[in-house]
Amino acid sequence: MSTPTEVTALARRWRLEINMGSEATPDWQLCPAIVEFQPEFEPNHEDSGTYDDEGWDDNDKTGMGWKITAKFNRKKSADSTLYHPVHEKLRLTAFAWGAESKIPVRWMDRDGLPEAYQGRALVTWAPEGGEKNDLDQVEVTLTGAGPLTPITNPLAA
């Protein structure tokens, strides 16, 4: 195995997709126009130290959480009658309850590198608003609802 040439990866390497189909027949579609993307993986550590540790701390990982914060430019049809279907799916999921409030998501390195993940998430939809010359942007928080699974990058060659 050779050492790779040192080139710094760019933040814009991420691609976010939403399953617009069903679990039985997935239809993964790109969430377009992302301008910011921040994945987080948050472990839960609990103090497991005892007197036997002679004053040293000891901790155990007892859980795991994840979330994505993404901001995108809102896209609409040329005749201004429809928003992009992936953006609309996210918006409507944010206002749903029960099983309908969770959406299958996956994200991966768009250059085909091995980092890729898949899970189900709750959606928080927060339009940015702004001044008269601002773009229509929305910040979406996808909060993990269950496990996050590393997957083989679908874009890998």
C-alpha positions as CSV (number, residue, x, y, z in Angstrom):
1,M,0.0,0.0,0.0
2,S,1.5,3.3,-1.0
3,T,1.2,6.6,1.0
4,P,-1.3,9.0,-0.6
5,T,-0.1,12.3,-1.9
6,E,-0.9,14.9,0.7
7,V,-3.8,17.0,-0.6
8,T,-6.1,18.6,1.9
9,A,-9.8,17.4,1.6
10,L,-12.3,20.2,1.1
11,A,-15.5,20.6,3.2
12,R,-17.6,20.5,0.1
13,R,-16.8,16.9,-0.4
14,W,-20.0,15.8,1.2
15,R,-23.1,14.7,-0.7
16,L,-26.4,14.3,1.2
17,E,-29.2,12.0,-0.2
18,I,-32.8,11.4,1.0
19,N,-34.7,8.2,0.3
20,M,-37.7,9.4,-1.7
21,G,-39.0,5.8,-2.2
22,S,-39.7,3.1,0.3
23,E,-37.5,0.8,2.4
24,A,-38.4,-2.0,0.0
25,T,-37.7,0.1,-3.1
26,P,-35.3,2.9,-2.2
27,D,-35.0,6.0,-4.4
28,W,-32.0,7.9,-3.1
29,Q,-32.0,11.5,-4.4
30,L,-29.5,14.3,-4.0
31,C,-30.4,17.2,-1.7
32,P,-29.2,20.0,-3.9
33,A,-27.7,23.4,-3.3
34,I,-26.0,22.7,0.1
35,V,-23.8,25.6,1.2
36,E,-22.9,24.3,4.7
37,F,-22.7,20.7,6.1
38,Q,-21.7,19.7,9.6
39,P,-22.0,16.0,10.7
40,E,-21.6,15.3,14.5
41,F,-21.1,12.0,16.3
42,E,-21.7,12.3,20.0
43,P,-20.7,9.5,22.4
44,N,-22.2,9.3,25.9
45,H,-19.4,8.6,28.4
46,E,-20.3,7.7,32.0
47,D,-17.9,7.8,35.0
48,S,-17.1,4.2,36.0
49,G,-14.3,5.0,38.3
50,T,-14.0,3.2,41.7
51,Y,-11.9,3.4,44.8
52,D,-9.8,0.6,43.3
53,D,-8.6,3.0,40.5
54,E,-6.3,4.7,43.0
55,G,-7.6,8.2,42.1
56,W,-7.6,7.8,38.3
57,D,-10.7,8.5,36.3
58,D,-12.3,5.6,34.4
59,N,-15.1,6.0,31.9
60,D,-17.2,3.8,29.7
61,K,-19.0,4.6,26.5
62,T,-22.7,3.8,27.1
63,G,-24.4,5.3,24.1
64,M,-24.0,7.2,20.8
65,G,-25.9,9.9,19.1
66,W,-25.5,11.7,15.7
67,K,-26.9,14.6,13.8
68,I,-26.3,16.7,10.7
69,T,-26.7,20.4,10.3
70,A,-27.0,21.5,6.7
71,K,-27.9,24.8,5.1
72,F,-29.0,25.0,1.5
73,N,-30.3,27.5,-1.0
74,R,-34.0,26.8,-1.6
75,K,-34.6,25.7,-5.2
76,K,-37.9,26.2,-7.1
77,S,-39.2,25.4,-10.5
78,A,-38.6,27.9,-13.4
79,D,-42.3,28.8,-13.3
80,S,-42.1,29.4,-9.5
81,T,-44.9,26.9,-8.8
82,L,-43.0,24.1,-7.1
83,Y,-40.1,23.7,-4.7
84,H,-37.5,21.1,-5.3
85,P,-39.0,17.7,-4.3
86,V,-36.2,16.7,-1.9
87,H,-36.4,20.1,-0.1
88,E,-40.2,19.6,0.1
89,K,-39.8,16.1,1.5
90,L,-37.6,17.5,4.3
91,R,-40.0,20.4,5.1
92,L,-43.1,18.1,5.2
93,T,-41.2,15.5,7.3
94,A,-40.4,18.2,9.9
95,F,-44.1,18.8,10.4
96,A,-45.1,15.1,10.6
97,W,-45.6,12.8,13.7
98,G,-44.8,9.3,14.6
99,A,-43.1,7.1,11.9
100,E,-43.8,9.8,9.3
101,S,-41.5,12.2,11.2
102,K,-38.4,10.1,10.5
103,I,-36.7,10.1,7.1
104,P,-34.0,7.8,5.7
105,V,-30.8,9.7,4.9
106,R,-27.3,8.9,3.8
107,W,-24.3,11.0,3.1
108,M,-21.0,10.2,1.5
109,D,-17.7,11.6,0.2
110,R,-18.6,12.8,-3.3
111,D,-15.1,11.8,-4.5
112,G,-15.8,8.2,-3.8
113,L,-13.5,8.0,-0.7
114,P,-14.6,5.4,1.8
115,E,-16.4,7.6,4.3
116,A,-20.2,7.1,4.0
117,Y,-23.1,6.7,6.4
118,Q,-26.8,5.9,6.5
119,G,-29.6,6.2,9.1
120,R,-33.0,7.6,9.9
121,A,-33.4,11.1,11.3
122,L,-35.9,13.5,12.7
123,V,-36.0,16.8,10.8
124,T,-35.9,20.4,12.1
125,W,-36.7,23.0,9.5
126,A,-35.5,26.5,10.1
127,P,-35.9,29.1,7.3
128,E,-33.2,31.8,7.5
129,G,-35.2,34.8,6.4
130,G,-33.1,37.8,5.6
131,E,-32.9,41.1,3.9
132,K,-34.2,42.0,0.5
133,N,-31.1,40.9,-1.4
134,D,-30.5,37.6,0.5
135,L,-31.0,34.2,-1.0
136,D,-33.8,32.0,0.4
137,Q,-31.8,29.6,2.6
138,V,-33.0,27.0,5.1
139,E,-31.1,25.3,7.9
140,V,-32.1,21.7,8.4
141,T,-31.0,19.6,11.4
142,L,-31.3,15.9,11.0
143,T,-31.2,14.3,14.4
144,G,-30.4,10.6,14.5
145,A,-33.4,8.3,15.3
146,G,-31.6,5.0,15.8
147,P,-28.3,3.7,14.6
148,L,-26.0,5.3,12.1
149,T,-24.4,2.7,9.9
150,P,-21.2,3.1,8.0
151,I,-21.9,1.9,4.4
152,T,-19.9,1.3,1.3
153,N,-19.8,4.6,-0.5
154,P,-22.2,4.3,-3.5
155,L,-20.0,6.7,-5.4
156,A,-16.9,4.5,-5.0
157,A,-15.4,3.5,-8.4
